[in-house]
Amino acid sequence: MYKKRHLRDQLEFENFYLPFGGKLKAANRWVLLRELIPWSTIEKTYDKNFNSRGRAALDVQIALGSLIIKERLNLSDRETVLQISENPYLQYFIGLEEYQDKLPFDASSLVHFRKRFTLEILQDINELICHRQEPASSKEDDKSDSDDTNGDSSSNKGKLLMDATCIPADITYPTDVKLLNKAREKTEQIIDILSRDLPEKKVRTYRRRARKDFLAFIRKKKNSKATRRKSTRKQLGYLRRNLANIEELKEKSPLSLLGKNLYLDLLVVSELYRQQMQMFESKTNRIDQRIVSIHQPHVRPISRGKLHAKTEFGAKISISLIDGMAYLDRLSWNAYNESTDLVMQADKYLKRFGYYPESIHADQIYRTKSNRQFCKDKGIRLSGPPLGRPPKDENIRQAQKSICRQDEIDRIPVEGKFGQVKRGYGLSRLMTKLARSSETVIAIVFMIANLSKKLERAYYFMTCLITYRLKSISLRISTKPHQYI
């Protein structure tokens, strides 16, 4: 159950009670950040997660605010709660009316908060933060007007920057032998549980020999292709024997003894064995929906072709960067070609603003013939050199090079945004284990990046205003000095 508090977008921070005296500063970053979030609008969406029965849930400001604090400061769940209990500005940010020297909620509540804010809900919140939504009628009118002038480039406005990247998950680098050894150890644990209460003799698993073979393989600095294939064949044999023993033990002991987590691991191990056996027999390293982690089976290999890591393991995302604001347009755990997203991202630009962009700035993989034709039909200029031979006229050729160079410079902010969310906010290694929780964290981080951009602009506006006032005062003093004697 959720009980509404009739929230205002901003509390009066002067009324925030501090038992040790003093007042909060209006220019503090958490005070300004709170003003940028439309809490009352978010509460209407958050309320849909609950029914009319049960214990009343914590306030939406506490739920979303604590998640923002955690990712903004890159803290653990327990450290987040401790920081909130010690900092009055953080307590004000999550909507408390006075400072309290105790834990506002248990650290385990953050798990439930992440479940309630799904990827779709956070994308809608991000849209609200980036720009205020116009009434539906006016947006439909704008869309109808834009449909009438789809091919007229004079109706297009703004720049659309787009790119894709991988958010690596927190898993060890997966090799076939290492995965099979981990799966073998998991099946041995399952066999021990299923045969624990049986009167028969303990099932033979050859675990010592299997462990010895695995250690002999990984202790070598370099292994030949034949050695890797031999070790893979041995581990497949041990795993096949264990899975056969588990099939026999199922008839005598119920699988309910394993519990939920071990049962799910058994399903993953069975699929992992099928995939590894198929690749071993076909002598290939590729297969659809390849499992690279037993504990995170949703993670997939993403080929990126980077110098430091040709293959990364995690979620692949596509973003649009418009006037410094980042929009998470697509998130997938499976690999895909990001060039197919150009039309979708351009249509989302039209939905947001009522017109197509004047230019799209993307790297070379987006410059396919179909995308070029789409941009030509909509009157959009796609960055990069045009198709065909370069013109013979030296002036025209130099002008095209200058435009291409400027397009690459204009595309730098989208690369900087990836660096900000990865290095600054911890997306260089995603520490959450579940797919849904990981999606929530990724969406919140991009929302925080947009809030930080708006906060930066707010500070710039305050600086300009203070500078203007100081200049006006000094001007009055210099023109009428007798009034200040």
ABEGO torsion letter per residue (X at the ends): XBBBAGBBABBBAAABBBAAEEBBBAABAAAAAAAABBAAAAAAAAAAABBABEBBBBBAAAAAAAAAAAAAAGBBAAAAAAAAAABAAAAAAAGBABBBBBBABBAAAAAAAAAABBAAAAAAAAAAAABBBBBAAAAAAAAAAAAAAAABAAABBEBBBBBBBBBBBBBBBBBAAAAAAAAAAAAAAAAAAAAAABABBBBBAGAAAAAAAAAAAAABABBBAAAAAAAAAAAAAAAAAAAAAAAAAAAABBAAAAEAAAAAAAAAAAAAAAAAAAAAAAGBABBBGBBABAABAABBBBBAGBAABABBBEBBBBBBBBGGBBBBABBBABBBBAAAAAAAAAAAAAAAAGBBBABBBBBAAABBAAAAAAAAAAGBBBBEBBBEBBBABAAAAAAAAAAAAAAAAAAAAAAAAAAAAAAAAGAABBABABAAAAAAAAAAAAAAAAAAAAAAAAAAAAAAAAAAAAAAAAAAAAABAAAAX
